[in-house]
């Protein structure tokens, strides 16, 4: 069976990690898998290995330079048309983002599905784009949802999400640094990801404990796993996520998690059991981080429970559910 995924681009993101992990597992199970996208070729260099065939159909660097020279930028509609014309013949054709839903339907290739990884109208400020994104959920695509809350909101099929436990794991060579404490966080420069709240919480924490902030930037997965293993706590402050990878990756690597209450993450993060879920303000977050750092008994409890939680979210279970959905349509 040939499964094709359609993407705007394959740059570093949780959504694209899902596509790569799923496609790799499908290839291992004997499927032919292609990923068709309109981004630049080098955008997907952050993930390895990639076992699917990548179909690069975006504008090349020289084409983009020419378009800039004549003061013309490709519109999203231009990209959708370009993508739809390059979708290969396939048995299963999967949209992976609201704007690729149009390309998937217009390609008229294979049985069509929609991998719903977030409620995407929330991504946009202007009403017309919100409405255009929302309209994709009424298209003739079977919706496969990565979390419980999305499944309910979309009235779709639950396939869930998870973590590659062969990739994200405890390292025998991982060494905690001791003083100063290492607080790991991600700054995304995306409004709902909580960058300002993270910075403010760290500033409050620094008045209470010696600490340094670890912010991964352009790291390989191997480097990311090492940072998880060598840090003392993960701070995560997103307002909403389709699912939310980073806290679960941290748990799989034995790193305790402090987070705000967040759609997607609350599917697996339980306050006082496998994480500390603080109020949505800097003082509350700083206090929760401090509690983890100074209370070894609490930290040990969160680490142990986090490792057990990660085991329950083995990504291979997601692949099983995906296969069931595409095989029964």
C-alpha positions as CSV (number, residue, x, y, z in Angstrom):
1,X,0.0,0.0,0.0
2,X,1.2,3.5,-0.9
3,X,0.7,6.2,1.7
4,X,1.3,9.8,0.9
5,X,1.5,12.7,3.3
6,X,1.1,16.3,2.2
7,X,2.9,19.1,4.0
8,X,3.5,22.8,3.6
9,X,7.2,22.4,4.6
10,X,9.2,20.0,6.7
11,X,11.0,22.4,9.0
12,X,11.5,21.6,12.7
13,X,8.2,21.2,14.5
14,X,6.2,18.7,16.6
15,X,3.8,18.2,13.7
16,X,6.6,17.3,11.3
17,X,8.2,15.0,13.9
18,X,4.9,13.1,14.0
19,X,4.9,12.8,10.2
20,X,8.5,11.5,10.1
21,X,8.1,9.1,13.0
22,X,4.8,7.7,11.5
23,X,6.3,7.4,8.0
24,X,9.4,5.7,9.3
25,X,7.4,3.1,11.2
26,X,5.1,2.5,8.1
27,X,8.2,1.9,5.9
28,X,9.4,-0.6,8.5
29,X,6.1,-2.3,8.3
30,X,6.3,-2.7,4.5
31,X,4.4,0.3,3.2
32,X,5.6,2.6,0.4
33,X,5.5,6.1,1.8
34,X,6.0,9.5,0.2
35,X,5.9,12.9,1.8
36,X,5.1,15.7,-0.7
37,X,5.9,19.3,0.4
38,X,6.4,22.8,-1.0
39,X,9.2,23.9,1.4
40,X,12.9,24.1,0.7
41,X,14.8,20.9,0.4
42,X,17.2,21.5,3.3
43,X,14.3,22.2,5.7
44,X,14.1,18.6,6.7
45,X,17.8,18.1,7.6
46,X,17.0,18.3,11.3
47,X,15.5,14.8,11.4
48,X,17.3,11.5,10.7
49,X,16.9,9.0,9.3
50,X,14.1,9.7,6.9
51,X,12.9,6.5,5.4
52,X,10.1,7.8,3.2
53,X,10.6,9.2,-0.3
54,X,10.6,13.0,-0.1
55,X,8.9,14.8,-3.0
56,X,10.2,18.3,-3.1
57,X,7.9,20.5,-5.2
58,X,8.4,23.9,-3.7
59,X,10.0,26.9,-5.3
60,X,13.8,26.5,-5.6
61,X,16.2,29.1,-4.1
62,X,16.8,30.6,-7.6
63,X,13.0,30.8,-8.2
64,X,12.5,32.4,-4.9
65,X,15.3,34.9,-5.6
66,X,13.7,35.8,-9.0
67,X,10.3,36.3,-7.4
68,X,11.8,38.6,-4.8
69,X,13.5,40.5,-7.6
70,X,10.2,41.2,-9.3
71,X,8.5,41.9,-5.9
72,X,6.2,38.9,-6.1
73,X,5.7,36.4,-3.3
74,X,3.9,33.1,-3.9
75,X,0.6,33.2,-2.2
76,X,-0.7,30.3,-0.1
77,X,-3.1,29.5,-2.9
78,X,-0.1,29.3,-5.3
79,X,1.5,26.8,-3.0
80,X,-1.7,24.8,-2.6
81,X,-2.0,24.4,-6.4
82,X,1.7,23.5,-6.8
83,X,1.3,20.9,-4.1
84,X,-1.9,19.4,-5.5
85,X,-0.3,19.0,-9.0
86,X,2.6,17.0,-7.5
87,X,0.8,14.5,-5.3
88,X,1.7,11.1,-6.6
89,X,-0.7,8.3,-7.4
90,X,-1.3,6.6,-4.0
91,X,-3.8,4.4,-2.1
92,X,-4.0,6.7,1.0
93,X,-3.6,10.5,0.7
94,X,-3.2,12.4,4.0
95,X,-3.5,16.1,4.6
96,X,-1.4,17.2,7.6
97,X,-2.3,20.9,8.0
98,X,-5.3,23.0,7.2
99,X,-3.9,24.5,4.0
100,X,-2.8,21.1,2.7
101,X,-6.4,19.9,3.0
102,X,-7.2,21.9,-0.1
103,X,-4.4,20.3,-2.0
104,X,-5.3,16.8,-0.9
105,X,-8.9,17.1,-2.1
106,X,-8.0,18.8,-5.3
107,X,-5.4,16.2,-6.2
108,X,-8.2,13.5,-6.3
109,X,-5.6,10.9,-5.5
110,X,-6.3,7.9,-3.2
111,X,-8.5,7.6,-0.2
112,X,-8.3,10.9,1.6
113,X,-7.6,11.5,5.3
114,X,-6.9,14.6,7.4
115,X,-4.2,14.2,10.2
116,X,-5.5,16.8,12.7
117,X,-2.7,17.9,15.0
118,X,-4.2,21.1,16.4
119,X,-7.2,23.4,16.1
120,X,-5.6,25.5,13.4
121,X,-8.0,28.5,13.2
122,X,-6.5,29.5,16.6
123,X,-3.2,30.0,14.8
124,X,-4.4,33.0,12.9
125,X,-5.3,36.6,13.8
126,X,-7.3,37.6,10.7
127,X,-10.9,36.4,10.5
128,X,-10.8,35.4,6.8
129,X,-7.8,33.0,7.3
130,X,-9.5,31.6,10.5
131,X,-12.6,30.9,8.4
132,X,-10.7,29.3,5.6
133,X,-8.9,27.1,8.1
134,X,-12.1,26.2,9.8
135,X,-13.8,25.3,6.5
136,X,-11.2,22.5,5.9
137,X,-12.8,20.5,8.7
138,X,-16.0,20.1,6.6
139,X,-14.1,18.7,3.6
140,X,-14.6,15.1,2.6
141,X,-11.6,13.9,4.5
142,X,-11.7,11.3,7.3
143,X,-10.2,13.1,10.4
144,X,-7.5,11.3,12.4
145,X,-6.9,13.2,15.6
146,X,-3.7,13.1,17.8
147,X,-5.4,13.8,21.1
148,X,-8.6,13.2,23.0
149,X,-9.7,16.8,23.0
150,X,-9.2,17.2,19.3
151,X,-11.1,13.9,18.6
152,X,-14.1,15.3,20.6
153,X,-13.9,18.8,19.0
154,X,-13.5,17.4,15.4
155,X,-15.8,14.4,15.9
156,X,-12.9,12.4,14.4
157,X,-11.1,9.2,14.9
158,X,-8.6,8.9,17.7
159,X,-5.1,7.7,16.8
160,X,-3.3,9.6,19.6
161,X,0.3,10.6,19.9
162,X,3.4,9.3,21.6
163,X,7.1,9.3,21.8
164,X,9.8,7.2,20.1
165,X,11.2,5.4,23.2
166,X,14.2,4.2,21.2
167,X,15.2,7.8,20.5
168,X,14.1,9.6,23.8
169,X,15.5,7.6,26.7
170,X,17.7,7.7,29.8
171,X,21.4,7.8,29.0
172,X,23.8,6.0,31.2
173,X,26.3,8.8,30.4
174,X,23.9,11.6,31.2
175,X,25.3,13.7,34.0
176,X,23.5,16.3,36.0
177,X,25.5,19.4,36.5
178,X,24.8,20.2,40.1
179,X,25.0,23.9,41.1
180,X,23.9,26.0,39.4
181,X,20.6,24.2,38.6
182,X,19.9,23.8,34.9
183,X,16.3,24.8,33.9
184,X,15.5,23.7,30.4
185,X,12.9,25.6,28.3
186,X,11.9,26.2,24.7
187,X,11.4,29.7,23.3
188,X,9.4,29.5,20.1
189,X,8.5,33.2,19.3
190,X,4.9,32.0,18.8
191,X,2.2,33.9,20.8
192,X,0.5,30.9,22.5
193,X,3.8,29.2,23.4
194,X,4.3,31.4,26.5
195,X,7.7,32.8,25.9
196,X,7.2,35.9,28.1
197,X,5.8,33.8,30.9
198,X,8.8,31.5,30.8
199,X,11.3,34.5,30.9
200,X,9.4,36.1,33.7
201,X,9.3,32.9,35.7
202,X,13.0,32.3,35.3
203,X,13.7,35.9,36.5
204,X,11.7,35.3,39.6
205,X,13.4,31.9,40.2
206,X,16.9,33.5,39.9
207,X,16.1,35.6,43.0
208,X,15.6,32.4,44.9
209,X,18.1,29.9,43.6
210,X,21.2,29.9,41.5
211,X,20.2,28.6,38.0
212,X,21.1,28.7,34.3
213,X,18.6,28.4,31.5
214,X,19.1,25.7,28.8
215,X,17.3,26.7,25.6
216,X,17.8,24.2,22.7
217,X,18.4,25.9,19.4
218,X,19.1,24.1,16.1
219,X,20.1,20.9,17.9
220,X,20.1,17.4,16.6
221,X,17.9,14.8,18.3
222,X,21.0,13.2,19.8
223,X,21.9,16.6,21.3
224,X,18.3,17.2,22.5
225,X,18.2,13.9,24.3
226,X,21.5,14.7,26.0
227,X,20.2,18.1,27.1
228,X,17.1,16.4,28.6
229,X,19.3,14.0,30.4
230,X,21.7,16.7,31.7
231,X,19.1,19.2,32.9
232,X,17.4,19.4,36.3
233,X,13.9,20.4,35.3
234,X,11.8,21.3,32.2
235,X,9.7,24.4,32.3
236,X,6.8,24.4,29.8
237,X,4.2,27.2,29.6
238,X,2.2,26.8,26.4
239,X,-1.4,27.9,26.4
240,X,-2.6,25.1,24.2
241,X,-1.2,22.3,22.1
242,X,-2.7,19.6,19.9
243,X,-0.8,17.2,22.0
244,X,2.5,18.6,23.3
245,X,5.7,16.6,22.7
246,X,8.4,18.2,24.9
247,X,7.1,17.4,28.4
248,X,6.6,13.7,27.3
249,X,10.0,13.6,25.7
250,X,11.4,15.0,29.0
251,X,9.6,12.3,31.0
252,X,11.1,9.6,28.7
253,X,14.5,11.0,29.5
254,X,14.0,11.1,33.3
255,X,13.6,14.9,33.5
256,X,10.9,16.2,35.9
257,X,8.4,18.6,34.3
258,X,6.8,21.9,35.5
259,X,4.0,23.1,33.3
260,X,0.9,25.2,33.2
261,X,-2.5,23.7,32.6
262,X,-2.6,23.3,28.9
263,X,-4.9,21.6,26.4
264,X,-3.1,18.6,25.0
265,X,-0.5,18.3,27.7
266,X,-3.2,17.8,30.4
267,X,-3.9,14.5,28.5
268,X,-0.9,12.9,30.2
269,X,0.5,15.5,32.8
270,X,-1.0,14.9,36.2
271,X,-0.3,17.4,39.0
272,X,1.7,16.0,41.8
273,X,1.9,12.6,40.2
274,X,4.2,12.8,37.1
275,X,4.5,16.6,36.9
276,X,3.8,19.9,38.8
277,X,1.1,21.9,37.1
278,X,1.3,25.5,38.3
279,X,-0.9,28.5,37.9
280,X,-0.5,30.6,34.8
281,X,1.8,33.3,36.4
282,X,5.6,33.7,37.0
283,X,5.5,33.4,40.8
284,X,3.5,30.1,40.8
285,X,5.8,28.6,38.1
286,X,9.0,29.7,39.9
287,X,7.7,28.2,43.2
288,X,6.9,24.9,41.5
289,X,10.4,24.8,39.9
290,X,12.0,25.5,43.2
291,X,10.0,22.8,44.9
292,X,11.3,20.2,42.3
293,X,14.9,21.4,42.6
294,X,15.2,21.4,46.4
295,X,13.0,18.4,47.3
296,X,14.8,15.2,46.2
297,X,12.0,13.0,47.3
298,X,9.5,14.9,45.1
299,X,11.9,15.0,42.2
300,X,12.4,11.3,42.4
301,X,8.7,10.6,42.5
302,X,8.1,12.8,39.4
303,X,10.9,11.1,37.5
304,X,9.8,7.6,38.3
305,X,6.1,8.4,37.4
306,X,7.2,10.3,34.3
307,X,9.2,7.3,33.0
308,X,6.1,5.1,33.5
309,X,3.9,7.6,31.7
310,X,6.3,7.7,28.7
311,X,6.1,3.9,28.4
312,X,2.3,4.2,28.1
313,X,2.8,6.5,25.1
314,X,5.0,4.3,22.9
315,X,4.7,5.7,19.4
316,X,4.2,2.2,17.9
317,X,0.8,2.2,19.4
318,X,0.0,5.3,17.4
319,X,1.1,3.4,14.2
320,X,-1.2,0.5,15.1
321,X,-4.2,2.8,15.4
322,X,-3.3,4.7,12.1
323,X,-3.1,1.3,10.3
324,X,-6.5,0.3,11.7
325,X,-8.1,3.6,10.5
326,X,-6.7,3.5,7.0
327,X,-7.4,-0.2,6.6
328,X,-11.1,0.0,7.6
329,X,-12.1,2.9,5.4
